[in-house]
Amino acid sequence: MMIIDKDSVTATKQKLDSGKIPQVIKDVKKMLEIKETLLWRSEAMTPCCGSLCSITAYLAREVSLLENTLVALEKGDKTQAADLLEEYAHALEASCEPIQPNYC
């Protein structure tokens, strides 16, 4: 089972830096499969649960970044793929920020 978080994306980016392109493609495809499934589910539930619109938008952005990363990898553009993975890691962080600040 794969957990998609900043650490797993960083590990995938390190594989890219090491030249393990087939493994990176496999990782990105798995991430894409997971996020597409979540997107499909959120879109299916939106008519009855309208509050899922923001989740659907986040997931659509993540899917787009992963699709573009896969295209870059398949073209052999490691630089663009690395940049997109970095952007994806930042998107994951931004989507996981708490809604209410934690005031101590």
C-alpha positions, 0 to 999 in steps of 0.5 A, spaced: 500 500 500 502 506 498 501 512 502 502 519 498 505 524 502 511 529 502 515 524 504 513 519 499 514 524 493 521 526 496 523 519 495 520 518 488 524 524 486 530 521 489 529 515 485 529 520 479 535 523 481 538 516 481 536 515 474 531 509 476 526 512 471 522 505 470 521 505 478 519 513 478 514 511 472 511 506 476 510 510 482 507 516 479 502 511 475 500 508 482 499 515 485 495 517 479 491 511 480 490 512 487 488 520 486 484 518 480 480 514 484 479 519 489 477 524 484 472 519 481 469 518 488 468 525 490 465 527 483 460 522 484 458 524 491 458 532 489 451 532 487 448 529 494 454 532 498 455 539 495 461 541 500 466 536 496 467 541 491 473 544 494 476 537 495 474 535 488 478 541 486 484 539 490 484 532 487 483 535 480 489 539 481 493 533 483 491 529 478 493 534 473 500 535 476 501 527 476 499 526 469 504 532 466 509 528 470 508 522 467 508 525 460 515 529 462 518 522 464 515 518 458 519 524 454 525 523 458 525 530 460 527 529 467 528 536 469 521 538 468 519 531 471 523 533 477 520 540 477 513 537 477 514 532 483 516 538 487 510 542 485 506 536 487 509 535 494 508 543 495 500 542 493 500 536 498 502 540 503 498 546 502 492 541 501 493 538 508 494 545 512 489 545 518 483 549 516 483 553 523 490 555 526 492 552 532 493 557 537 497 555 543 
